[in-house]
Amino acid sequence: MQRGFAHLLLILEIVLVLGVGVVALLFLYTKPSASITQVTNPTVLADAPKENLKSKSTILEYQDNLLIFKYDSAKFEVKQDSEDELFKRQNGNARKNFVGNVGYQPTAVLSALALISKGESNLDVSPFAIWVFENPDNLDASGWFGKYWYYPFNWGMYEWADRAKISPKEEATVAGQMVNYGVIAYQQGSPKYYLISKNAKMYLVRVTGEGEKVLESLKL
């Protein structure tokens, strides 16, 4: 009786061991793969090169009670000008000489600005200069040129044939309106001189080279 019971226990142990083994094998063969894929070369955003970041704009806007324009402050700076300062640079009084030649005064200067390259001190080589005069008679470009030329930058040509060559006969759209300009090829940089009449004022703009882009942003 005891020997039979021992055989039964042995059989039960064998069955138990075999069962555990089968379950283990089934688990190994049916074990799911890892659900998280390992990234072998993860991208670290903090390590992005700095040159990819958007650079800070250097475009500034100049504004006063007469005009607005934009310029690249990395290249240029705005300087105030005046008749007195201009006369010092020219070693002569253009207003006095003008009156002595034609017998009447140019109208009063309300504002004078020059955009100059960084490190440059000579306002006469400015790519963009703008002078604002009183224009009580609301003269247009032709009427102003006939009376004042491009004072104080160019005047004194009394032969009409010579004056006609530099008269403001060309047309362009500036500050939202059709305006006239002339080109003086014999001056450095062949500057364009724009005469813009608005609100009883005359805006005289001298432009060369990169000043063209500044002129595009001009508002009166």
mmCIF file of the C-alpha atoms, coordinates in Angstrom:
data_MODEL
# 
_entry.id   MODEL 
# 
loop_
_atom_site.group_PDB 
_atom_site.id 
_atom_site.type_symbol 
_atom_site.label_atom_id 
_atom_site.label_alt_id 
_atom_site.label_comp_id 
_atom_site.label_asym_id 
_atom_site.label_entity_id 
_atom_site.label_seq_id 
_atom_site.pdbx_PDB_ins_code 
_atom_site.Cartn_x 
_atom_site.Cartn_y 
_atom_site.Cartn_z 
_atom_site.occupancy 
_atom_site.B_iso_or_equiv 
_atom_site.pdbx_formal_charge 
_atom_site.auth_seq_id 
_atom_site.auth_comp_id 
_atom_site.auth_asym_id 
_atom_site.auth_atom_id 
_atom_site.pdbx_PDB_model_num 
ATOM 1   C CA . MET A 1 1   ? 0.000  0.000   0.000   1.00 0.00 ? 1   MET A CA 1 
ATOM 2   C CA . GLN A 1 2   ? 2.804  2.446   0.868   1.00 0.00 ? 2   GLN A CA 1 
ATOM 3   C CA . ARG A 1 3   ? 4.768  1.388   -2.207  1.00 0.00 ? 3   ARG A CA 1 
ATOM 4   C CA . GLY A 1 4   ? 1.755  2.146   -4.444  1.00 0.00 ? 4   GLY A CA 1 
ATOM 5   C CA . PHE A 1 5   ? 1.252  5.529   -2.802  1.00 0.00 ? 5   PHE A CA 1 
ATOM 6   C CA . ALA A 1 6   ? 4.935  6.395   -3.390  1.00 0.00 ? 6   ALA A CA 1 
ATOM 7   C CA . HIS A 1 7   ? 4.585  5.520   -7.060  1.00 0.00 ? 7   HIS A CA 1 
ATOM 8   C CA . LEU A 1 8   ? 1.563  7.785   -7.295  1.00 0.00 ? 8   LEU A CA 1 
ATOM 9   C CA . LEU A 1 9   ? 3.435  10.690  -5.719  1.00 0.00 ? 9   LEU A CA 1 
ATOM 10  C CA . LEU A 1 10  ? 6.335  10.163  -8.127  1.00 0.00 ? 10  LEU A CA 1 
ATOM 11  C CA . ILE A 1 11  ? 3.977  10.209  -11.063 1.00 0.00 ? 11  ILE A CA 1 
ATOM 12  C CA . LEU A 1 12  ? 2.334  13.394  -9.792  1.00 0.00 ? 12  LEU A CA 1 
ATOM 13  C CA . GLU A 1 13  ? 5.733  15.094  -9.376  1.00 0.00 ? 13  GLU A CA 1 
ATOM 14  C CA . ILE A 1 14  ? 6.743  14.089  -12.906 1.00 0.00 ? 14  ILE A CA 1 
ATOM 15  C CA . VAL A 1 15  ? 3.463  15.437  -14.302 1.00 0.00 ? 15  VAL A CA 1 
ATOM 16  C CA . LEU A 1 16  ? 3.911  18.689  -12.317 1.00 0.00 ? 16  LEU A CA 1 
ATOM 17  C CA . VAL A 1 17  ? 7.468  19.156  -13.574 1.00 0.00 ? 17  VAL A CA 1 
ATOM 18  C CA . LEU A 1 18  ? 6.422  18.447  -17.154 1.00 0.00 ? 18  LEU A CA 1 
ATOM 19  C CA . GLY A 1 19  ? 3.523  20.901  -16.816 1.00 0.00 ? 19  GLY A CA 1 
ATOM 20  C CA . VAL A 1 20  ? 5.765  23.673  -15.506 1.00 0.00 ? 20  VAL A CA 1 
ATOM 21  C CA . GLY A 1 21  ? 8.192  22.996  -18.342 1.00 0.00 ? 21  GLY A CA 1 
ATOM 22  C CA . VAL A 1 22  ? 5.495  23.183  -20.993 1.00 0.00 ? 22  VAL A CA 1 
ATOM 23  C CA . VAL A 1 23  ? 4.137  26.443  -19.563 1.00 0.00 ? 23  VAL A CA 1 
ATOM 24  C CA . ALA A 1 24  ? 7.650  27.905  -19.498 1.00 0.00 ? 24  ALA A CA 1 
ATOM 25  C CA . LEU A 1 25  ? 8.288  26.944  -23.123 1.00 0.00 ? 25  LEU A CA 1 
ATOM 26  C CA . LEU A 1 26  ? 4.968  28.401  -24.200 1.00 0.00 ? 26  LEU A CA 1 
ATOM 27  C CA . PHE A 1 27  ? 5.787  31.676  -22.381 1.00 0.00 ? 27  PHE A CA 1 
ATOM 28  C CA . LEU A 1 28  ? 9.192  31.947  -24.054 1.00 0.00 ? 28  LEU A CA 1 
ATOM 29  C CA . TYR A 1 29  ? 7.827  31.451  -27.539 1.00 0.00 ? 29  TYR A CA 1 
ATOM 30  C CA . THR A 1 30  ? 4.866  33.763  -27.119 1.00 0.00 ? 30  THR A CA 1 
ATOM 31  C CA . LYS A 1 31  ? 6.609  36.602  -25.176 1.00 0.00 ? 31  LYS A CA 1 
ATOM 32  C CA . PRO A 1 32  ? 5.849  39.891  -26.965 1.00 0.00 ? 32  PRO A CA 1 
ATOM 33  C CA . SER A 1 33  ? 8.745  42.053  -28.240 1.00 0.00 ? 33  SER A CA 1 
ATOM 34  C CA . ALA A 1 34  ? 9.531  45.337  -26.439 1.00 0.00 ? 34  ALA A CA 1 
ATOM 35  C CA . SER A 1 35  ? 6.926  48.022  -27.197 1.00 0.00 ? 35  SER A CA 1 
ATOM 36  C CA . ILE A 1 36  ? 9.446  50.926  -26.792 1.00 0.00 ? 36  ILE A CA 1 
ATOM 37  C CA . THR A 1 37  ? 11.877 51.254  -29.677 1.00 0.00 ? 37  THR A CA 1 
ATOM 38  C CA . GLN A 1 38  ? 15.297 52.330  -28.554 1.00 0.00 ? 38  GLN A CA 1 
ATOM 39  C CA . VAL A 1 39  ? 16.659 55.447  -30.300 1.00 0.00 ? 39  VAL A CA 1 
ATOM 40  C CA . THR A 1 40  ? 20.279 54.777  -31.076 1.00 0.00 ? 40  THR A CA 1 
ATOM 41  C CA . ASN A 1 41  ? 21.079 58.411  -32.061 1.00 0.00 ? 41  ASN A CA 1 
ATOM 42  C CA . PRO A 1 42  ? 18.545 60.663  -30.387 1.00 0.00 ? 42  PRO A CA 1 
ATOM 43  C CA . THR A 1 43  ? 18.341 64.301  -31.553 1.00 0.00 ? 43  THR A CA 1 
ATOM 44  C CA . VAL A 1 44  ? 19.062 66.757  -28.745 1.00 0.00 ? 44  VAL A CA 1 
ATOM 45  C CA . LEU A 1 45  ? 17.356 70.060  -29.520 1.00 0.00 ? 45  LEU A CA 1 
ATOM 46  C CA . ALA A 1 46  ? 19.629 71.945  -27.168 1.00 0.00 ? 46  ALA A CA 1 
ATOM 47  C CA . ASP A 1 47  ? 22.583 71.030  -29.355 1.00 0.00 ? 47  ASP A CA 1 
ATOM 48  C CA . ALA A 1 48  ? 21.134 72.746  -32.491 1.00 0.00 ? 48  ALA A CA 1 
ATOM 49  C CA . PRO A 1 49  ? 23.770 75.042  -34.038 1.00 0.00 ? 49  PRO A CA 1 
ATOM 50  C CA . LYS A 1 50  ? 23.313 78.693  -33.105 1.00 0.00 ? 50  LYS A CA 1 
ATOM 51  C CA . GLU A 1 51  ? 23.666 79.864  -36.707 1.00 0.00 ? 51  GLU A CA 1 
ATOM 52  C CA . ASN A 1 52  ? 20.261 78.318  -37.444 1.00 0.00 ? 52  ASN A CA 1 
ATOM 53  C CA . LEU A 1 53  ? 18.552 80.751  -35.093 1.00 0.00 ? 53  LEU A CA 1 
ATOM 54  C CA . LYS A 1 54  ? 16.891 83.783  -36.701 1.00 0.00 ? 54  LYS A CA 1 
ATOM 55  C CA . SER A 1 55  ? 19.220 86.784  -36.552 1.00 0.00 ? 55  SER A CA 1 
ATOM 56  C CA . LYS A 1 56  ? 18.019 90.045  -35.069 1.00 0.00 ? 56  LYS A CA 1 
ATOM 57  C CA . SER A 1 57  ? 16.937 92.623  -37.662 1.00 0.00 ? 57  SER A CA 1 
ATOM 58  C CA . THR A 1 58  ? 19.070 95.748  -38.008 1.00 0.00 ? 58  THR A CA 1 
ATOM 59  C CA . ILE A 1 59  ? 16.434 97.748  -39.899 1.00 0.00 ? 59  ILE A CA 1 
ATOM 60  C CA . LEU A 1 60  ? 15.422 100.850 -37.979 1.00 0.00 ? 60  LEU A CA 1 
ATOM 61  C CA . GLU A 1 61  ? 12.797 103.482 -38.693 1.00 0.00 ? 61  GLU A CA 1 
ATOM 62  C CA . TYR A 1 62  ? 13.552 107.187 -38.461 1.00 0.00 ? 62  TYR A CA 1 
ATOM 63  C CA . GLN A 1 63  ? 10.556 109.386 -37.780 1.00 0.00 ? 63  GLN A CA 1 
ATOM 64  C CA . ASP A 1 64  ? 9.961  113.049 -37.020 1.00 0.00 ? 64  ASP A CA 1 
ATOM 65  C CA . ASN A 1 65  ? 6.994  115.368 -37.559 1.00 0.00 ? 65  ASN A CA 1 
ATOM 66  C CA . LEU A 1 66  ? 7.814  115.748 -41.276 1.00 0.00 ? 66  LEU A CA 1 
ATOM 67  C CA . LEU A 1 67  ? 8.842  112.345 -42.587 1.00 0.00 ? 67  LEU A CA 1 
ATOM 68  C CA . ILE A 1 68  ? 9.522  108.652 -41.991 1.00 0.00 ? 68  ILE A CA 1 
ATOM 69  C CA . PHE A 1 69  ? 12.016 106.301 -43.608 1.00 0.00 ? 69  PHE A CA 1 
ATOM 70  C CA . LYS A 1 70  ? 13.756 102.990 -42.876 1.00 0.00 ? 70  LYS A CA 1 
ATOM 71  C CA . TYR A 1 71  ? 17.472 102.226 -42.999 1.00 0.00 ? 71  TYR A CA 1 
ATOM 72  C CA . ASP A 1 72  ? 19.967 99.501  -42.104 1.00 0.00 ? 72  ASP A CA 1 
ATOM 73  C CA . SER A 1 73  ? 21.506 100.547 -38.789 1.00 0.00 ? 73  SER A CA 1 
ATOM 74  C CA . ALA A 1 74  ? 24.324 98.010  -39.257 1.00 0.00 ? 74  ALA A CA 1 
ATOM 75  C CA . LYS A 1 75  ? 25.585 100.089 -42.190 1.00 0.00 ? 75  LYS A CA 1 
ATOM 76  C CA . PHE A 1 76  ? 24.276 103.620 -41.707 1.00 0.00 ? 76  PHE A CA 1 
ATOM 77  C CA . GLU A 1 77  ? 23.386 106.288 -39.184 1.00 0.00 ? 77  GLU A CA 1 
ATOM 78  C CA . VAL A 1 78  ? 21.241 109.414 -39.440 1.00 0.00 ? 78  VAL A CA 1 
ATOM 79  C CA . LYS A 1 79  ? 22.828 112.825 -38.951 1.00 0.00 ? 79  LYS A CA 1 
ATOM 80  C CA . GLN A 1 80  ? 21.187 116.224 -38.666 1.00 0.00 ? 80  GLN A CA 1 
ATOM 81  C CA . ASP A 1 81  ? 22.425 118.791 -41.173 1.00 0.00 ? 81  ASP A CA 1 
ATOM 82  C CA . SER A 1 82  ? 21.881 122.528 -41.631 1.00 0.00 ? 82  SER A CA 1 
ATOM 83  C CA . GLU A 1 83  ? 22.758 125.394 -43.930 1.00 0.00 ? 83  GLU A CA 1 
ATOM 84  C CA . ASP A 1 84  ? 25.401 126.621 -41.491 1.00 0.00 ? 84  ASP A CA 1 
ATOM 85  C CA . GLU A 1 85  ? 27.097 123.223 -41.366 1.00 0.00 ? 85  GLU A CA 1 
ATOM 86  C CA . LEU A 1 86  ? 26.905 122.886 -45.150 1.00 0.00 ? 86  LEU A CA 1 
ATOM 87  C CA . PHE A 1 87  ? 28.414 126.342 -45.656 1.00 0.00 ? 87  PHE A CA 1 
ATOM 88  C CA . LYS A 1 88  ? 31.324 125.409 -43.368 1.00 0.00 ? 88  LYS A CA 1 
ATOM 89  C CA . ARG A 1 89  ? 32.025 122.331 -45.466 1.00 0.00 ? 89  ARG A CA 1 
ATOM 90  C CA . GLN A 1 90  ? 31.813 124.349 -48.664 1.00 0.00 ? 90  GLN A CA 1 
ATOM 91  C CA . ASN A 1 91  ? 33.848 127.283 -47.297 1.00 0.00 ? 91  ASN A CA 1 
ATOM 92  C CA . GLY A 1 92  ? 31.198 129.714 -48.499 1.00 0.00 ? 92  GLY A CA 1 
ATOM 93  C CA . ASN A 1 93  ? 27.684 131.004 -47.834 1.00 0.00 ? 93  ASN A CA 1 
ATOM 94  C CA . ALA A 1 94  ? 25.481 129.577 -50.579 1.00 0.00 ? 94  ALA A CA 1 
ATOM 95  C CA . ARG A 1 95  ? 22.405 131.494 -49.407 1.00 0.00 ? 95  ARG A CA 1 
ATOM 96  C CA . LYS A 1 96  ? 24.222 134.826 -49.566 1.00 0.00 ? 96  LYS A CA 1 
ATOM 97  C CA . ASN A 1 97  ? 25.640 133.996 -52.977 1.00 0.00 ? 97  ASN A CA 1 
ATOM 98  C CA . PHE A 1 98  ? 22.235 132.886 -54.234 1.00 0.00 ? 98  PHE A CA 1 
ATOM 99  C CA . VAL A 1 99  ? 20.612 136.142 -53.150 1.00 0.00 ? 99  VAL A CA 1 
ATOM 100 C CA . GLY A 1 100 ? 23.455 138.122 -54.726 1.00 0.00 ? 100 GLY A CA 1 
ATOM 101 C CA . ASN A 1 101 ? 22.866 136.406 -58.063 1.00 0.00 ? 101 ASN A CA 1 
ATOM 102 C CA . VAL A 1 102 ? 19.075 136.277 -58.324 1.00 0.00 ? 102 VAL A CA 1 
ATOM 103 C CA . GLY A 1 103 ? 18.006 139.037 -55.946 1.00 0.00 ? 103 GLY A CA 1 
ATOM 104 C CA . TYR A 1 104 ? 15.703 137.000 -53.664 1.00 0.00 ? 104 TYR A CA 1 
ATOM 105 C CA . GLN A 1 105 ? 16.032 134.558 -50.772 1.00 0.00 ? 105 GLN A CA 1 
ATOM 106 C CA . PRO A 1 106 ? 15.528 130.811 -50.933 1.00 0.00 ? 106 PRO A CA 1 
ATOM 107 C CA . THR A 1 107 ? 12.686 129.792 -48.640 1.00 0.00 ? 107 THR A CA 1 
ATOM 108 C CA . ALA A 1 108 ? 13.398 128.751 -45.052 1.00 0.00 ? 108 ALA A CA 1 
ATOM 109 C CA . VAL A 1 109 ? 14.857 125.324 -44.302 1.00 0.00 ? 109 VAL A CA 1 
ATOM 110 C CA . LEU A 1 110 ? 12.627 123.348 -41.920 1.00 0.00 ? 110 LEU A CA 1 
ATOM 111 C CA . SER A 1 111 ? 14.747 120.207 -41.650 1.00 0.00 ? 111 SER A CA 1 
ATOM 112 C CA . ALA A 1 112 ? 17.898 118.661 -43.117 1.00 0.00 ? 112 ALA A CA 1 
ATOM 113 C CA . LEU A 1 113 ? 19.049 115.061 -42.686 1.00 0.00 ? 113 LEU A CA 1 
ATOM 114 C CA . ALA A 1 114 ? 21.794 112.897 -44.131 1.00 0.00 ? 114 ALA A CA 1 
ATOM 115 C CA . LEU A 1 115 ? 22.218 109.137 -43.955 1.00 0.00 ? 115 LEU A CA 1 
ATOM 116 C CA . ILE A 1 116 ? 25.927 108.302 -43.799 1.00 0.00 ? 116 ILE A CA 1 
ATOM 117 C CA . SER A 1 117 ? 27.947 105.106 -43.624 1.00 0.00 ? 117 SER A CA 1 
ATOM 118 C CA . LYS A 1 118 ? 29.200 104.006 -40.210 1.00 0.00 ? 118 LYS A CA 1 
ATOM 119 C CA . GLY A 1 119 ? 32.594 105.617 -39.621 1.00 0.00 ? 119 GLY A CA 1 
ATOM 120 C CA . GLU A 1 120 ? 32.033 108.272 -42.303 1.00 0.00 ? 120 GLU A CA 1 
ATOM 121 C CA . SER A 1 121 ? 32.077 111.936 -41.275 1.00 0.00 ? 121 SER A CA 1 
ATOM 122 C CA . ASN A 1 122 ? 31.523 113.677 -44.616 1.00 0.00 ? 122 ASN A CA 1 
ATOM 123 C CA . LEU A 1 123 ? 27.810 114.325 -45.048 1.00 0.00 ? 123 LEU A CA 1 
ATOM 124 C CA . ASP A 1 124 ? 28.379 115.385 -48.650 1.00 0.00 ? 124 ASP A CA 1 
ATOM 125 C CA . VAL A 1 125 ? 28.878 111.744 -49.706 1.00 0.00 ? 125 VAL A CA 1 
ATOM 126 C CA . SER A 1 126 ? 25.612 110.614 -48.153 1.00 0.00 ? 126 SER A CA 1 
ATOM 127 C CA . PRO A 1 127 ? 23.680 108.087 -50.284 1.00 0.00 ? 127 PRO A CA 1 
ATOM 128 C CA . PHE A 1 128 ? 20.445 109.621 -48.994 1.00 0.00 ? 128 PHE A CA 1 
ATOM 129 C CA . ALA A 1 129 ? 19.961 113.233 -47.944 1.00 0.00 ? 129 ALA A CA 1 
ATOM 130 C CA . ILE A 1 130 ? 16.644 115.050 -47.541 1.00 0.00 ? 130 ILE A CA 1 
ATOM 131 C CA . TRP A 1 131 ? 16.051 118.765 -47.024 1.00 0.00 ? 131 TRP A CA 1 
ATOM 132 C CA . VAL A 1 132 ? 12.623 120.212 -46.304 1.00 0.00 ? 132 VAL A CA 1 
ATOM 133 C CA . PHE A 1 133 ? 11.775 123.808 -47.255 1.00 0.00 ? 133 PHE A CA 1 
ATOM 134 C CA . GLU A 1 134 ? 8.790  126.035 -46.772 1.00 0.00 ? 134 GLU A CA 1 
ATOM 135 C CA . ASN A 1 135 ? 6.729  126.147 -49.964 1.00 0.00 ? 135 ASN A CA 1 
ATOM 136 C CA . PRO A 1 136 ? 3.941  128.657 -49.227 1.00 0.00 ? 136 PRO A CA 1 
ATOM 137 C CA . ASP A 1 137 ? 3.013  128.999 -52.908 1.00 0.00 ? 137 ASP A CA 1 
ATOM 138 C CA . ASN A 1 138 ? 2.749  125.219 -53.311 1.00 0.00 ? 138 ASN A CA 1 
ATOM 139 C CA . LEU A 1 139 ? 5.095  125.268 -56.292 1.00 0.00 ? 139 LEU A CA 1 
ATOM 140 C CA . ASP A 1 140 ? 5.411  121.981 -58.139 1.00 0.00 ? 140 ASP A CA 1 
ATOM 141 C CA . ALA A 1 141 ? 8.785  120.493 -59.108 1.00 0.00 ? 141 ALA A CA 1 
ATOM 142 C CA . SER A 1 142 ? 9.021  122.474 -62.350 1.00 0.00 ? 142 SER A CA 1 
ATOM 143 C CA . GLY A 1 143 ? 8.067  125.764 -60.709 1.00 0.00 ? 143 GLY A CA 1 
ATOM 144 C CA . TRP A 1 144 ? 10.485 125.204 -57.826 1.00 0.00 ? 144 TRP A CA 1 
ATOM 145 C CA . PHE A 1 145 ? 13.378 124.280 -60.103 1.00 0.00 ? 145 PHE A CA 1 
ATOM 146 C CA . GLY A 1 146 ? 12.730 127.313 -62.283 1.00 0.00 ? 146 GLY A CA 1 
ATOM 147 C CA . LYS A 1 147 ? 13.055 129.547 -59.232 1.00 0.00 ? 147 LYS A CA 1 
ATOM 148 C CA . TYR A 1 148 ? 15.526 127.819 -56.928 1.00 0.00 ? 148 TYR A CA 1 
ATOM 149 C CA . TRP A 1 149 ? 17.242 125.047 -58.966 1.00 0.00 ? 149 TRP A CA 1 
ATOM 150 C CA . TYR A 1 150 ? 18.410 122.337 -56.541 1.00 0.00 ? 150 TYR A CA 1 
ATOM 151 C CA . TYR A 1 151 ? 19.458 124.840 -53.900 1.00 0.00 ? 151 TYR A CA 1 
ATOM 152 C CA . PRO A 1 152 ? 21.633 124.454 -51.866 1.00 0.00 ? 152 PRO A CA 1 
ATOM 153 C CA . PHE A 1 153 ? 23.282 121.566 -53.761 1.00 0.00 ? 153 PHE A CA 1 
ATOM 154 C CA . ASN A 1 154 ? 23.277 122.921 -57.298 1.00 0.00 ? 154 ASN A CA 1 
ATOM 155 C CA . TRP A 1 155 ? 22.302 126.267 -58.779 1.00 0.00 ? 155 TRP A CA 1 
ATOM 156 C CA . GLY A 1 156 ? 23.697 129.180 -60.812 1.00 0.00 ? 156 GLY A CA 1 
ATOM 157 C CA . MET A 1 157 ? 23.356 127.772 -64.354 1.00 0.00 ? 157 MET A CA 1 
ATOM 158 C CA . TYR A 1 158 ? 21.804 130.708 -66.193 1.00 0.00 ? 158 TYR A CA 1 
ATOM 159 C CA . GLU A 1 159 ? 21.730 129.260 -69.694 1.00 0.00 ? 159 GLU A CA 1 
ATOM 160 C CA . TRP A 1 160 ? 18.439 127.424 -70.062 1.00 0.00 ? 160 TRP A CA 1 
ATOM 161 C CA . ALA A 1 161 ? 19.987 124.806 -72.375 1.00 0.00 ? 161 ALA A CA 1 
ATOM 162 C CA . ASP A 1 162 ? 22.361 123.811 -69.571 1.00 0.00 ? 162 ASP A CA 1 
ATOM 163 C CA . ARG A 1 163 ? 19.672 123.947 -66.900 1.00 0.00 ? 163 ARG A CA 1 
ATOM 164 C CA . ALA A 1 164 ? 17.309 121.836 -68.983 1.00 0.00 ? 164 ALA A CA 1 
ATOM 165 C CA . LYS A 1 165 ? 19.809 118.971 -68.947 1.00 0.00 ? 165 LYS A CA 1 
ATOM 166 C CA . ILE A 1 166 ? 19.420 118.586 -65.186 1.00 0.00 ? 166 ILE A CA 1 
ATOM 167 C CA . SER A 1 167 ? 15.808 119.714 -64.790 1.00 0.00 ? 167 SER A CA 1 
ATOM 168 C CA . PRO A 1 168 ? 13.385 117.398 -62.946 1.00 0.00 ? 168 PRO A CA 1 
ATOM 169 C CA . LYS A 1 169 ? 11.824 115.980 -66.099 1.00 0.00 ? 169 LYS A CA 1 
ATOM 170 C CA . GLU A 1 170 ? 11.948 112.293 -65.093 1.00 0.00 ? 170 GLU A CA 1 
ATOM 171 C CA . GLU A 1 171 ? 8.987  110.746 -63.268 1.00 0.00 ? 171 GLU A CA 1 
ATOM 172 C CA . ALA A 1 172 ? 8.794  108.273 -60.398 1.00 0.00 ? 172 ALA A CA 1 
ATOM 173 C CA . THR A 1 173 ? 6.416  107.252 -57.621 1.00 0.00 ? 173 THR A CA 1 
ATOM 174 C CA . VAL A 1 174 ? 7.703  108.234 -54.185 1.00 0.00 ? 174 VAL A CA 1 
ATOM 175 C CA . ALA A 1 175 ? 5.753  108.168 -50.903 1.00 0.00 ? 175 ALA A CA 1 
ATOM 176 C CA . GLY A 1 176 ? 2.626  107.192 -52.799 1.00 0.00 ? 176 GLY A CA 1 
ATOM 177 C CA . GLN A 1 177 ? 2.613  110.075 -55.264 1.00 0.00 ? 177 GLN A CA 1 
ATOM 178 C CA . MET A 1 178 ? 3.971  110.834 -58.721 1.00 0.00 ? 178 MET A CA 1 
ATOM 179 C CA . VAL A 1 179 ? 7.037  113.093 -58.452 1.00 0.00 ? 179 VAL A CA 1 
ATOM 180 C CA . ASN A 1 180 ? 9.733  114.513 -60.691 1.00 0.00 ? 180 ASN A CA 1 
ATOM 181 C CA . TYR A 1 181 ? 13.494 114.201 -60.505 1.00 0.00 ? 181 TYR A CA 1 
ATOM 182 C CA . GLY A 1 182 ? 16.627 115.109 -62.425 1.00 0.00 ? 182 GLY A CA 1 
ATOM 183 C CA . VAL A 1 183 ? 20.065 113.533 -62.655 1.00 0.00 ? 183 VAL A CA 1 
ATOM 184 C CA . ILE A 1 184 ? 23.334 115.471 -62.321 1.00 0.00 ? 184 ILE A CA 1 
ATOM 185 C CA . ALA A 1 185 ? 25.846 113.198 -64.038 1.00 0.00 ? 185 ALA A CA 1 
ATOM 186 C CA . TYR A 1 186 ? 28.823 115.492 -63.429 1.00 0.00 ? 186 TYR A CA 1 
ATOM 187 C CA . GLN A 1 187 ? 28.530 115.209 -59.650 1.00 0.00 ? 187 GLN A CA 1 
ATOM 188 C CA . GLN A 1 188 ? 30.066 112.277 -57.750 1.00 0.00 ? 188 GLN A CA 1 
ATOM 189 C CA . GLY A 1 189 ? 27.855 109.215 -57.976 1.00 0.00 ? 189 GLY A CA 1 
ATOM 190 C CA . SER A 1 190 ? 25.519 110.827 -60.551 1.00 0.00 ? 190 SER A CA 1 
ATOM 191 C CA . PRO A 1 191 ? 22.935 111.690 -57.877 1.00 0.00 ? 191 PRO A CA 1 
ATOM 192 C CA . LYS A 1 192 ? 19.228 111.907 -58.531 1.00 0.00 ? 192 LYS A CA 1 
ATOM 193 C CA . TYR A 1 193 ? 17.476 114.987 -57.130 1.00 0.00 ? 193 TYR A CA 1 
ATOM 194 C CA . TYR A 1 194 ? 13.789 114.504 -56.340 1.00 0.00 ? 194 TYR A CA 1 
ATOM 195 C CA . LEU A 1 195 ? 11.485 117.484 -55.790 1.00 0.00 ? 195 LEU A CA 1 
ATOM 196 C CA . ILE A 1 196 ? 8.346  116.491 -53.884 1.00 0.00 ? 196 ILE A CA 1 
ATOM 197 C CA . SER A 1 197 ? 5.708  119.109 -53.145 1.00 0.00 ? 197 SER A CA 1 
ATOM 198 C CA . LYS A 1 198 ? 3.307  118.353 -50.311 1.00 0.00 ? 198 LYS A CA 1 
ATOM 199 C CA . ASN A 1 199 ? 1.406  120.306 -47.632 1.00 0.00 ? 199 ASN A CA 1 
ATOM 200 C CA . ALA A 1 200 ? 3.003  123.670 -48.465 1.00 0.00 ? 200 ALA A CA 1 
ATOM 201 C CA . LYS A 1 201 ? 6.462  122.127 -48.190 1.00 0.00 ? 201 LYS A CA 1 
ATOM 202 C CA . MET A 1 202 ? 9.073  121.106 -50.718 1.00 0.00 ? 202 MET A CA 1 
ATOM 203 C CA . TYR A 1 203 ? 11.089 117.963 -50.038 1.00 0.00 ? 203 TYR A CA 1 
ATOM 204 C CA . LEU A 1 204 ? 14.421 117.945 -51.869 1.00 0.00 ? 204 LEU A CA 1 
ATOM 205 C CA . VAL A 1 205 ? 15.892 114.438 -51.839 1.00 0.00 ? 205 VAL A CA 1 
ATOM 206 C CA . ARG A 1 206 ? 19.385 113.585 -53.095 1.00 0.00 ? 206 ARG A CA 1 
ATOM 207 C CA . VAL A 1 207 ? 19.913 109.881 -53.757 1.00 0.00 ? 207 VAL A CA 1 
ATOM 208 C CA . THR A 1 208 ? 22.795 107.682 -54.905 1.00 0.00 ? 208 THR A CA 1 
ATOM 209 C CA . GLY A 1 209 ? 23.496 103.939 -54.703 1.00 0.00 ? 209 GLY A CA 1 
ATOM 210 C CA . GLU A 1 210 ? 21.965 102.287 -51.636 1.00 0.00 ? 210 GLU A CA 1 
ATOM 211 C CA . GLY A 1 211 ? 19.908 105.398 -50.989 1.00 0.00 ? 211 GLY A CA 1 
ATOM 212 C CA . GLU A 1 212 ? 17.410 104.098 -53.566 1.00 0.00 ? 212 GLU A CA 1 
ATOM 213 C CA . LYS A 1 213 ? 16.226 101.426 -51.125 1.00 0.00 ? 213 LYS A CA 1 
ATOM 214 C CA . VAL A 1 214 ? 15.775 104.023 -48.374 1.00 0.00 ? 214 VAL A CA 1 
ATOM 215 C CA . LEU A 1 215 ? 13.771 106.182 -50.783 1.00 0.00 ? 215 LEU A CA 1 
ATOM 216 C CA . GLU A 1 216 ? 11.356 103.271 -51.315 1.00 0.00 ? 216 GLU A CA 1 
ATOM 217 C CA . SER A 1 217 ? 10.429 103.394 -47.613 1.00 0.00 ? 217 SER A CA 1 
ATOM 218 C CA . LEU A 1 218 ? 9.956  107.177 -47.478 1.00 0.00 ? 218 LEU A CA 1 
ATOM 219 C CA . LYS A 1 219 ? 6.650  108.491 -46.131 1.00 0.00 ? 219 LYS A CA 1 
ATOM 220 C CA . LEU A 1 220 ? 5.713  112.152 -45.812 1.00 0.00 ? 220 LEU A CA 1 
# 
